[in-house]
Amino acid sequence: MYKIFFNDRVLSICNNWQQCSQGLNAINYKVTKKNEIKSIIEQFQQNSAMQELCLCVDDIEDTMNEFVSLFSFVEAAGGVVCNNNDEWLLIYRHEHWDLPKGVVESGETILETALREVKEECGIDKLILCGFIASTYHTYEKNDNIILKKTHWYSMKYTGVTLPVPQKEEGITEVRWVSREALPEYLPRMFPSVKEVIQGTR
């Protein structure tokens, strides 16, 4: 199953009705023709009252490839970082609490991107890569273009003692270590895709 976030709204693609959302405001739709995908997505984008749409398809990978082809696509990577006190590293950017992440640069592996972005955005090193968590998809607008971003998330352990420093040129105004118990207080001010990563990791 794929979930693509459009700000606070979500479009899901699955191949089993049981995976479709049971939410009160969810719309579940069976796609029978491949050429329907483009018009369905356009309708979803234009109708902000449609909060949750789940498309049930026969070939989930083929449908997702079709979906991706309709947007400008970029890949990114980031980290869910914990320290020796079981505190989680959060950044504050664009009035949201977030996780450090950034776009994969030319000649760079996804793992290298994840580590580099944490180091650059938070001013820390001595990071141990622990493993892959998940990939998320979300859209945003840039220069009148709708961008689809796929972000690969990795768990990391910070073993250093240096205090994190926000990378202000990237719009980050604060970096904070947050205890596991206090994380729920920050969730309402997170983007839905980031919130899902946090909740799935906890």
DANOR-V449032 format. One record per residue. N is the residue number from 0. RES is the residue in one letter. PHI is phi in whole degrees, 0 to 359 (NA if undefined). NEAR is the number of other ideal C-beta (glycine too) atoms within 8 Angstrom. D_CENTER is the distance of its C-alpha to the mean C-alpha in whole Angstrom. Layout:
# DANOR-V449032
N&RES&PHI&NEAR&D_CENTER / N&RES&PHI&NEAR&D_CENTER
This chain:
# DANOR-V449032
0&M&NA&7&15 / 1&Y&246&10&12 / 2&K&236&10&10 / 3&I&241&13&9 / 4&F&267&14&8 / 5&F&247&11&11 / 6&N&56&6&11 / 7&D&267&6&12 / 8&R&255&11&13 / 9&V&221&11&12 / 10&L&243&13&13 / 11&S&247&15&14 / 12&I&234&13&16 / 13&C&219&13&18 / 14&N&236&8&22 / 15&N&210&7&23 / 16&W&302&6&24 / 17&Q&294&4&24 / 18&Q&277&10&20 / 19&C&294&12&20 / 20&S&293&8&19 / 21&Q&257&4&22 / 22&G&297&6&21 / 23&L&298&3&24 / 24&N&260&6&22 / 25&A&278&12&21 / 26&I&245&8&22 / 27&N&251&10&23 / 28&Y&223&9&24 / 29&K&271&5&26 / 30&V&271&12&25 / 31&T&252&4&29 / 32&K&229&5&28 / 33&K&301&8&26 / 34&N&286&5&27 / 35&E&282&9&26 / 36&I&304&13&22 / 37&K&300&9&22 / 38&S&292&7&24 / 39&I&296&12&22 / 40&I&295&11&19 / 41&E&299&8&21 / 42&Q&296&9&23 / 43&F&295&12&19 / 44&Q&296&8&18 / 45&Q&278&6&22 / 46&N&255&7&22 / 47&S&291&5&20 / 48&A&285&4&22 / 49&M&276&10&20 / 50&Q&279&8&18 / 51&E&214&13&17 / 52&L&231&13&18 / 53&C&241&15&18 / 54&L&260&13&20 / 55&C&262&13&22 / 56&V&231&11&23 / 57&D&279&3&25 / 58&D&243&7&23 / 59&I&292&11&20 / 60&E&290&6&19 / 61&D&296&9&21 / 62&T&294&14&20 / 63&M&295&10&16 / 64&N&298&8&18 / 65&E&296&11&20 / 66&F&300&14&17 / 67&V&300&9&15 / 68&S&294&6&19 / 69&L&273&8&19 / 70&F&233&10&16 / 71&S&281&7&16 / 72&F&254&9&14 / 73&V&227&10&12 / 74&E&248&11&11 / 75&A&222&14&9 / 76&A&210&16&9 / 77&G&202&15&9 / 78&G&227&17&11 / 79&V&258&14&12 / 80&V&252&14&15 / 81&C&241&11&18 / 82&N&254&11&22 / 83&N&291&5&25 / 84&N&264&6&25 / 85&D&60&7&22 / 86&E&257&10&21 / 87&W&253&12&17 / 88&L&268&18&16 / 89&L&240&12&14 / 90&I&242&15&14 / 91&Y&244&12&15 / 92&R&211&9&15 / 93&H&53&5&15 / 94&E&64&3&16 / 95&H&225&10&13 / 96&W&279&9&13 / 97&D&216&13&10 / 98&L&248&13&9 / 99&P&296&13&11 / 100&K&197&13&9 / 101&G&190&12&11 / 102&V&286&8&12 / 103&V&292&9&14 / 104&E&269&6&18 / 105&S&302&3&21 / 106&G&79&3&22 / 107&E&250&9&20 / 108&T&280&5&18 / 109&I&297&10&15 / 110&L&297&9&16 / 111&E&298&8&18 / 112&T&298&15&15 / 113&A&302&17&13 / 114&L&292&12&16 / 115&R&297&10&17 / 116&E&295&15&15 / 117&V&296&16&15 / 118&K&297&11&19 / 119&E&288&10&19 / 120&E&283&15&17 / 121&C&242&15&18 / 122&G&67&11&22 / 123&I&230&11&22 / 124&D&230&6&23 / 125&K&54&8&24 / 126&L&255&14&21 / 127&I&250&8&21 / 128&L&283&10&19 / 129&C&258&7&19 / 130&G&156&6&17 / 131&F&281&7&14 / 132&I&257&10&11 / 133&A&187&7&9 / 134&S&242&7&7 / 135&T&238&13&4 / 136&Y&233&13&5 / 137&H&210&13&6 / 138&T&249&13&9 / 139&Y&205&7&11 / 140&E&258&7&15 / 141&K&213&5&17 / 142&N&53&3&21 / 143&D&63&3&21 / 144&N&245&7&19 / 145&I&265&9&16 / 146&I&260&12&13 / 147&L&253&14&11 / 148&K&249&13&8 / 149&K&256&11&7 / 150&T&247&14&5 / 151&H&265&12&8 / 152&W&251&17&8 / 153&Y&231&15&12 / 154&S&277&14&14 / 155&M&221&15&17 / 156&K&245&10&20 / 157&Y&260&13&22 / 158&T&249&8&25 / 159&G&273&7&27 / 160&V&235&2&28 / 161&T&292&8&27 / 162&L&287&3&26 / 163&P&293&11&22 / 164&V&231&7&23 / 165&P&290&13&20 / 166&Q&276&10&20 / 167&K&295&7&21 / 168&E&292&4&21 / 169&E&261&9&18 / 170&G&82&7&18 / 171&I&272&12&17 / 172&T&255&7&20 / 173&E&204&7&20 / 174&V&235&13&19 / 175&R&219&9&19 / 176&W&274&10&20 / 177&V&235&10&20 / 178&S&293&10&21 / 179&R&303&8&20 / 180&E&292&4&22 / 181&A&272&8&21 / 182&L&306&12&17 / 183&P&304&5&18 / 184&E&293&5&19 / 185&Y&267&11&16 / 186&L&302&10&14 / 187&P&298&4&15 / 188&R&253&7&14 / 189&M&245&12&11 / 190&F&295&9&8 / 191&P&305&11&8 / 192&S&294&11&4 / 193&V&291&13&5 / 194&K&302&10&8 / 195&E&295&10&8 / 196&V&296&14&7 / 197&I&299&14&10 / 198&Q&293&8&12 / 199&G&287&8&12 / 200&T&274&8&13 / 201&R&298&6&16
